[in-house]
């Protein structure tokens, strides 16, 4: 389909990364990214209703989930997988 990244030709993403995942892989990474961001929102909501040591842990977890979710969405947007770029084969 025109405009789709073809992983067999070594096409480049807008960021200059070599595309190494197909449409299924992009959808899976986007799904995981959105899920992680939803969990981050839940973690920050927990921060709003909690106090003490649990609050600190929830903040750390929330920030970590935002970073992970944003990275998954970056991979999906660029049809690029960091694990595949390191030489490991993934199912998607």
The 8 nearest C-alpha neighbors of each residue, nearest first, counted from 0:
[[1, 3, 2, 4, 5, 22, 21, 6],
 [2, 0, 3, 4, 5, 22, 10, 6],
 [1, 3, 0, 4, 5, 12, 10, 22],
 [4, 2, 1, 0, 5, 22, 21, 78],
 [3, 5, 6, 2, 18, 10, 78, 21],
 [4, 6, 7, 8, 10, 3, 21, 18],
 [5, 7, 19, 18, 8, 9, 20, 4],
 [6, 8, 5, 9, 10, 19, 18, 4],
 [9, 7, 10, 6, 5, 18, 4, 11],
 [8, 10, 7, 6, 17, 18, 11, 5],
 [11, 9, 8, 18, 17, 5, 4, 6],
 [10, 12, 17, 15, 16, 18, 9, 13],
 [11, 13, 15, 16, 14, 77, 18, 17],
 [12, 14, 15, 11, 77, 16, 76, 17],
 [15, 13, 12, 16, 77, 11, 17, 76],
 [16, 14, 12, 11, 13, 17, 18, 77],
 [17, 15, 12, 11, 14, 18, 79, 77],
 [16, 18, 11, 9, 10, 19, 12, 15],
 [19, 17, 79, 78, 6, 10, 11, 20],
 [18, 20, 6, 79, 17, 78, 80, 21],
 [21, 19, 78, 24, 79, 6, 18, 25],
 [20, 22, 24, 23, 25, 6, 78, 4],
 [21, 23, 25, 24, 26, 20, 3, 78],
 [24, 22, 26, 25, 21, 27, 91, 20],
 [25, 23, 91, 27, 21, 22, 26, 20],
 [24, 26, 75, 22, 28, 23, 27, 78],
 [25, 27, 29, 23, 24, 28, 30, 22],
 [28, 26, 24, 30, 29, 25, 23, 31],
 [29, 27, 31, 25, 30, 71, 75, 26],
 [28, 30, 32, 26, 72, 27, 31, 75],
 [29, 31, 27, 33, 28, 32, 26, 34],
 [30, 32, 34, 28, 29, 33, 35, 27],
 [33, 31, 68, 71, 29, 35, 72, 34],
 [32, 34, 36, 30, 35, 31, 29, 37],
 [35, 33, 31, 37, 32, 36, 30, 38],
 [34, 36, 68, 38, 32, 37, 33, 64],
 [35, 37, 39, 33, 68, 38, 34, 65],
 [38, 36, 34, 40, 39, 35, 33, 41],
 [37, 39, 41, 35, 40, 36, 42, 34],
 [40, 38, 61, 36, 42, 64, 37, 41],
 [39, 41, 43, 37, 42, 38, 44, 36],
 [42, 40, 38, 44, 39, 43, 45, 37],
 [41, 43, 39, 45, 61, 40, 44, 57],
 [42, 44, 46, 40, 45, 41, 61, 39],
 [45, 43, 41, 47, 46, 42, 40, 48],
 [44, 46, 42, 43, 47, 48, 49, 41],
 [47, 45, 43, 54, 49, 44, 48, 57],
 [46, 48, 44, 45, 49, 43, 50, 54],
 [49, 47, 45, 46, 44, 50, 54, 43],
 [50, 48, 46, 54, 47, 45, 51, 53],
 [49, 51, 54, 53, 52, 48, 46, 47],
 [50, 52, 54, 53, 49, 55, 56, 46],
 [53, 51, 54, 55, 56, 50, 57, 49],
 [54, 52, 56, 55, 51, 57, 50, 49],
 [53, 55, 57, 46, 52, 50, 56, 51],
 [56, 54, 58, 52, 57, 53, 59, 51],
 [55, 57, 59, 53, 58, 54, 60, 52],
 [56, 58, 60, 54, 55, 59, 42, 61],
 [57, 59, 61, 55, 60, 56, 62, 54],
 [60, 58, 56, 62, 57, 61, 63, 55],
 [61, 59, 57, 63, 58, 62, 64, 56],
 [62, 60, 39, 58, 64, 42, 63, 59],
 [61, 63, 65, 59, 64, 60, 58, 66],
 [64, 62, 60, 66, 61, 65, 59, 67],
 [63, 65, 67, 61, 39, 62, 66, 35],
 [66, 64, 62, 68, 63, 67, 36, 39],
 [67, 65, 63, 69, 64, 68, 70, 62],
 [68, 66, 64, 70, 65, 69, 63, 71],
 [69, 67, 32, 35, 65, 71, 36, 70],
 [68, 70, 72, 66, 71, 67, 65, 73],
 [69, 71, 73, 67, 72, 68, 66, 74],
 [72, 70, 32, 74, 68, 73, 28, 69],
 [71, 73, 75, 69, 29, 32, 74, 70],
 [74, 72, 70, 76, 71, 75, 69, 77],
 [75, 73, 79, 71, 77, 72, 76, 80],
 [76, 74, 25, 72, 78, 73, 29, 28],
 [75, 77, 73, 74, 78, 72, 25, 79],
 [76, 78, 79, 74, 12, 75, 73, 18],
 [79, 77, 18, 75, 20, 76, 74, 25],
 [78, 80, 74, 18, 19, 77, 20, 81],
 [81, 79, 83, 82, 74, 84, 19, 20],
 [80, 82, 84, 83, 85, 79, 74, 86],
 [81, 83, 85, 84, 80, 87, 86, 89],
 [84, 82, 87, 86, 85, 80, 81, 88],
 [83, 85, 81, 82, 86, 80, 87, 19],
 [86, 84, 82, 83, 87, 81, 80, 88],
 [87, 85, 83, 84, 88, 82, 81, 89],
 [86, 88, 83, 85, 82, 89, 84, 81],
 [89, 87, 83, 86, 90, 82, 91, 85],
 [88, 90, 91, 87, 83, 82, 80, 24],
 [89, 91, 88, 24, 23, 20, 87, 83],
 [90, 24, 89, 23, 20, 27, 21, 25]]
